[in-house]
Amino acid sequence: MKTITLITGGSRGLGRNTALSVARRGGDVIITYRADTNAAAQVVAEIEAMGRKAVALPLDVSDVADFARFHDEVARTLQTVWGRDSFDHLINNAGHGDMAPFVETSVAAFDALFGVHVRGVFFLTQTLAGMLANGGRIINFSSGLTRIAGEGFSAYAAAKGAIEVLTQYMAKELAPRRITANVVAPGAIETDFLGGAVRDTPEYNDAFASMTALGRVGVPDDIGPAVANLLDPAHRWMTAQRIEISGGQSI
């Protein structure tokens, strides 16, 4: 039986790369997207061109009130496309960044970050847990900024720190079902995060490269294949762990 991986925020950036990487390893994929229907459709088309199945479903991870509807849509999709009532892997990737000094961070910015990265992940995983197959996998995205303080990221890093603690509780409480839960923490990556700051601003790119042992910033192809690899049955004994994938940033 082929695996089914549900990836939030799978239409762009690291979520897109992870979806394609899972498909290259022989898995089928459900991705979510918030607004860009065309980008989501392109990911689906690329996966289908590999001979795998893929579906894109709309979801705003900040809208907890919509999670019951999304649960039912996933259930219908599983039955219609795969003839199943469960999926195998949940990757909580969807999110956004916001940069401001600690003393200038607004309540609105703080609430938006925690609404997506903590509240959304907590209650979406809770909502979908019954459909996650026994022996399944949960991977939550964090950040290298939980280990090293980067000025301007206090709220974002605090939200990701909460996810690292939450992941340990998921691992503990879902262990009777042999479901593992781990965290992946990327370093600086060339994506559209913060408007593509690391990708498109040479000064930022050079600064992060200079503090990275392997001498450059990361690209999506450094992350997606590694996440897909963690879904392999060979990693069934690893749970409640934080895996940083940063090229040795600030070591």
SULTAFEN-V170404 format. One record per helix or strand of 3 or more residues. SS is the DSSP state (H for helix, E for strand). FROM is the first residue (numbers start at 0). TO is the last residue. Records with the same first field share a line. If there is no record, write none. Layout:
SS = FROM-TO  FROM-TO
This chain:
E = 3-6  27-32  53-57  86-91  131-140  179-185  241-244
H = 12-23  36-48  63-81  101-103  106-130  143-145  153-176  192-194  196-199  201-209  219-229  232-234
